[in-house]
């Protein structure tokens, strides 16, 4: 775990220790999520939901003792050593993770598509195979696929997999291919496909999660495919369900006041929902939440928006936190906002 934490500091050499802990354990407040976005840490959000604060602080103290990190008086930790502490294999795991977007849906999407491959492969060839999945959320979409397309789905899924694997790193594609099960073919267990250096904690779990997420991220870029339609059955398993309800009301044309009245929620909670939506959806309608006057004020401020602090700006300008946070997120995502 020490090595993983130090690997995070190789991506951002100065980090707030307390906020990093909240992010790694999956705290879903706006301040944590926006911090994760602005510091490129959202891929690591919620990776260790059961990590105790005591254990985490022990890791930081150990890294301080070895001279790898140094804490300043404001609670920020600075990486001291210049050289990388990670092997290429472990660095590749960190680069492949996208846990805020695919924490649950990455694994579930992969399981669903893998089961579809097995079932379609066995269809009309064998009646006695042991299914990889038995839960209805996996079996029902696959049953519907076979009912609608039958044997034809076999060639379609084969072509789709060939396309997906061609877009993935060769090692990842090879590991995923070897894990597939079908007619007269048994896939290998996840741990059997990992190099020796990734079999220790927490790297084994992270490596498996990373390759599933990278695969589903590739699938998500191809909405025309059967695989994408299967993935859509579990795509929203990562979403805050309350935030998802608010999002759908906004998408239906409701105003801020309408959503607050219908949901009986406070402004701060709806703000949280909007910020989470902006962080998870590249099609977020930013223009709906900016008036021209406020946008003019923000665009005239000096410095990089991602480095601004709300407390500093709010002392000079009458700007609410939601508008400020959305502007920072849009700047980080390089979304053009015109007044």
C-alpha positions in Angstrom: 0.0 0.0 0.0 2.9 2.3 0.7 4.0 1.9 -3.0 0.5 2.7 -4.2 0.2 5.9 -2.2 3.7 7.0 -3.4 2.6 6.2 -6.9 -0.3 8.7 -6.5 2.2 11.4 -5.5 4.1 10.7 -8.7 1.1 12.0 -10.6 0.6 15.0 -8.2 3.7 15.8 -6.1 1.8 18.0 -3.6 -1.5 16.8 -2.1 -3.8 17.5 0.9 -3.4 14.4 3.0 -6.9 14.5 4.5 -8.6 15.1 1.2 -6.7 12.3 -0.5 -7.9 9.9 2.3 -11.5 11.0 1.7 -11.2 10.5 -2.0 -9.6 7.0 -1.7 -12.3 5.8 0.6 -15.1 7.1 -1.7 -16.5 10.2 0.0 -19.0 11.8 -2.4 -19.0 15.5 -1.3 -18.6 18.2 -3.9 -15.4 19.4 -2.4 -13.8 16.0 -2.6 -15.0 15.3 -6.1 -14.0 18.7 -7.4 -10.6 18.3 -5.8 -10.2 14.9 -7.5 -11.2 16.4 -10.8 -8.8 19.4 -10.7 -5.9 17.2 -9.5 -6.5 14.2 -11.9 -7.3 11.9 -9.0 -10.9 10.9 -9.9 -9.6 7.6 -11.4 -8.6 6.6 -7.9 -11.9 7.6 -6.2 -13.3 4.9 -3.9 -10.6 2.3 -4.5 -10.3 1.6 -0.8 -13.6 2.0 0.9 -12.5 0.0 4.0 -9.2 1.7 4.5 -9.1 3.0 8.1 -7.8 6.5 8.8 -5.4 5.1 11.3 -3.9 2.7 8.7 -3.7 5.5 6.2 -2.0 7.9 8.6 0.5 5.1 9.4 1.3 4.8 5.7 2.0 8.5 5.4 4.2 8.5 8.5 6.2 5.5 7.1 6.7 7.4 3.8 7.8 10.5 5.8 10.3 8.3 7.8 11.8 6.9 4.6 12.2 10.4 3.2 9.8 9.9 0.4 7.2 12.5 1.6 7.3 15.6 3.7 4.3 17.3 5.4 4.1 21.1 5.6 2.3 23.1 8.3 -0.9 23.3 6.3 -1.5 19.6 6.0 -0.1 19.2 2.5 2.3 16.4 1.7 5.2 16.9 -0.8 6.9 14.2 -2.7 10.7 14.4 -2.1 12.3 11.7 -4.3 12.5 12.5 -8.0 12.9 8.9 -9.2 9.8 6.7 -9.9 9.1 4.1 -7.3 6.8 2.0 -9.6 7.6 -0.7 -12.2 6.2 -0.2 -15.7 3.6 -2.8 -15.0 2.3 -1.0 -11.8 2.4 2.4 -13.5 0.3 0.9 -16.3 -2.3 -0.2 -13.8 -2.6 3.3 -12.4 -2.9 4.7 -15.9 -5.7 2.3 -16.8 -7.9 2.9 -13.8 -11.1 5.0 -14.1 -12.8 4.2 -10.8 -15.1 7.2 -10.5 -16.7 6.3 -13.8 -16.5 2.5 -13.7 -16.2 1.5 -10.1 -19.1 -1.0 -10.2 -20.1 -0.9 -13.8 -16.6 -1.9 -15.0 -16.8 -5.3 -13.3 -20.5 -5.8 -13.9 -20.2 -4.7 -17.6 -17.3 -7.1 -18.2 -19.2 -10.0 -16.4 -22.3 -9.4 -18.5 -20.4 -9.3 -21.8 -18.3 -12.2 -20.9 -21.4 -14.2 -20.0 -23.0 -13.2 -23.3 -20.0 -14.5 -25.2 -20.2 -17.8 -23.3 -24.0 -18.2 -23.8 -23.9 -17.3 -27.5 -21.0 -19.6 -28.1 -22.8 -22.5 -26.5 -26.1 -21.8 -28.0 -27.4 -24.8 -30.1 -24.1 -26.6 -29.4 -24.4 -27.7 -25.9 -27.2 -27.9 -23.3 -25.1 -28.9 -20.3 -22.6 -26.1 -19.9 -22.2 -24.5 -16.5 -23.1 -20.8 -16.9 -20.7 -18.2 -15.6 -23.6 -16.1 -14.2 -27.0 -17.0 -12.7 -28.3 -13.6 -11.3 -31.2 -12.2 -13.4 -29.4 -8.9 -14.1 -26.9 -10.9 -16.1 -29.1 -13.8 -17.5 -32.1 -11.7 -18.6 -30.2 -9.3 -21.0 -28.4 -12.3 -22.5 -31.6 -14.3 -22.9 -33.2 -11.4 -24.7 -30.1 -11.1 -27.0 -30.3 -14.7 -27.9 -34.0 -14.6 -28.4 -33.7 -11.6 -30.8 -30.6 -12.6 -32.7 -30.0 -16.3 -32.2 -26.8 -17.7 -33.8 -26.2 -14.5 -35.7 -25.1 -12.9 -32.5 -22.0 -15.2 -32.5 -20.3 -13.6 -35.4 -21.4 -10.1 -34.3 -19.8 -10.4 -30.9 -16.7 -11.9 -32.4 -16.3 -8.9 -34.7 -16.9 -6.5 -31.9 -14.3 -8.2 -29.6 -11.8 -8.1 -32.4 -12.4 -4.3 -32.7 -12.2 -3.7 -28.9 -9.1 -5.8 -28.5 -7.3 -4.0 -31.4 -7.8 -0.7 -29.5 -6.4 -2.0 -26.2 -2.8 -2.5 -25.1 -1.6 -5.9 -26.4 -1.0 -7.4 -22.9 -4.4 -6.3 -21.7 -6.2 -7.7 -24.8 -4.3 -11.0 -24.5 -5.3 -11.3 -20.8 -8.9 -10.6 -21.5 -9.0 -13.0 -24.4 -7.5 -15.8 -22.3 -10.1 -15.3 -19.6 -13.1 -15.9 -21.9 -15.1 -19.1 -21.7 -17.1 -20.6 -24.5 -17.9 -23.8 -26.4 -15.1 -26.3 -25.7 -13.0 -23.5 -24.1 -12.4 -22.7 -20.5 -11.1 -19.3 -19.6 -8.3 -18.8 -17.1 -8.9 -17.2 -13.7 -8.0 -13.5 -13.4 -5.1 -14.1 -11.1 -3.6 -16.7 -13.4 -3.1 -14.0 -16.1 -1.2 -11.5 -14.0 2.6 -11.1 -14.0 4.3 -12.0 -10.7 4.9 -8.4 -9.8 1.1 -7.8 -9.6 0.1 -10.7 -7.4 0.7 -8.8 -4.2 -1.8 -6.6 -2.4 -3.2 -4.2 -3.4 -1.9 -4.6 -7.0 -3.7 -7.9 -7.8 -7.2 -6.4 -7.2 -6.2 -3.1 -8.8 -4.8 -4.8 -11.9 -8.0 -6.9 -12.4 -10.1 -3.8 -11.9 -8.0 -1.8 -14.3 -8.2 -4.1 -17.2 -12.0 -4.5 -16.8 -12.4 -0.8 -16.6 -10.2 -0.2 -19.7 -12.3 -2.7 -21.6 -15.6 -1.2 -20.7 -14.2 2.3 -21.4 -13.5 1.0 -24.9 -17.0 -0.5 -25.2 -18.5 2.8 -24.1 -16.9 4.5 -27.1 -18.8 2.3 -29.5 -22.6 2.9 -28.9 -23.5 1.1 -32.1 -22.5 -2.3 -30.8 -24.3 -5.2 -29.1 -21.7 -5.0 -26.3 -22.6 -1.4 -25.6 -26.3 -2.2 -25.4 -25.5 -4.9 -22.9 -23.3 -2.6 -20.9 -26.1 -0.1 -20.7 -28.0 -2.5 -18.5 -25.5 -1.8 -15.7 -24.1 1.5 -16.8 -25.7 3.5 -14.0 -24.7 1.2 -11.1 -22.0 3.7 -10.1 -24.3 6.7 -10.0 -25.6 8.2 -6.8 -29.2 7.2 -7.3 -30.6 10.3 -5.7 -28.4 12.4 -8.0 -29.6 10.4 -10.9 -33.2 11.3 -10.1 -32.3 15.0 -10.0 -30.4 14.7 -13.2 -33.4 13.2 -15.0 -35.6 16.0 -13.8 -33.2 18.6 -15.1 -33.0 16.7 -18.4 -36.8 16.8 -18.6 -36.6 20.6 -18.4 -37.1 21.3 -14.7 -35.6 24.4 -13.1 -33.5 24.5 -10.0 -36.5 25.6 -8.0 -38.7 22.8 -9.6 -36.2 20.1 -8.6 -35.8 21.4 -5.1 -39.6 21.5 -4.6 -40.2 18.1 -6.1 -37.4 16.4 -4.3 -37.8 18.3 -1.0 -34.0 18.8 -0.9 -31.8 21.7 0.1 -29.9 23.8 -2.4 -26.6 22.3 -1.3 -27.7 18.8 -2.0 -28.9 19.7 -5.5 -25.6 21.5 -6.1 -23.9 18.2 -5.2 -26.0 16.4 -7.7 -25.2 18.9 -10.5 -21.5 18.8 -9.8 -21.5 15.0 -9.9 -23.4 15.1 -13.1 -20.9 17.5 -14.7 -18.0 15.3 -13.6 -19.5 12.1 -15.1 -21.1 13.3 -18.3 -19.2 14.9 -21.2 -22.6 16.2 -22.5 -23.4 18.2 -19.3 -25.4 21.3 -20.3 -23.1 24.0 -18.7 -24.9 26.9 -20.5 -28.1 26.2 -18.5 -26.3 27.1 -15.2 -24.4 30.3 -16.2 -25.8 33.8 -16.7 -23.9 36.1 -18.9 -23.0 38.6 -16.2 -21.4 35.9 -13.9 -19.7 34.3 -16.9 -18.1 37.7 -17.8 -16.8 38.1 -14.2 -15.2 34.7 -14.2 -13.7 35.1 -17.6 -12.0 38.3 -16.6 -10.3 36.8 -13.5 -6.6 36.3 -13.7 -4.7 33.0 -13.4 -5.6 29.4 -14.2 -9.2 28.6 -13.1 -8.1 25.1 -11.9 -5.8 26.9 -9.3 -8.4 29.3 -8.0 -9.7 29.0 -4.4 -13.4 29.7 -3.9 -12.7 31.5 -0.6 -10.4 34.0 -2.3 -12.8 34.7 -5.2 -15.9 34.9 -3.0 -14.3 37.7 -0.9 -14.1 39.9 -4.0 -17.0 38.8 -6.2 -20.6 37.7 -5.5 -20.4 34.2 -7.0 -22.0 31.2 -5.6 -20.1 27.9 -5.1 -22.0 25.9 -7.7 -21.2 28.4 -10.5 -17.6 28.6 -9.4 -17.2 24.8 -9.2 -18.9 24.3 -12.6 -16.6 26.9 -14.2 -13.5 25.1 -12.8 -14.7 21.7 -14.0 -15.5 23.1 -17.5 -12.0 24.7 -17.6 -10.4 21.4 -16.6 -12.4 19.5 -19.2 -11.6 22.2 -21.8 -15.2 23.0 -22.5 -15.7 26.3 -24.2 -18.1 28.6 -22.4 -19.3 31.7 -24.3 -21.0 34.7 -22.6 
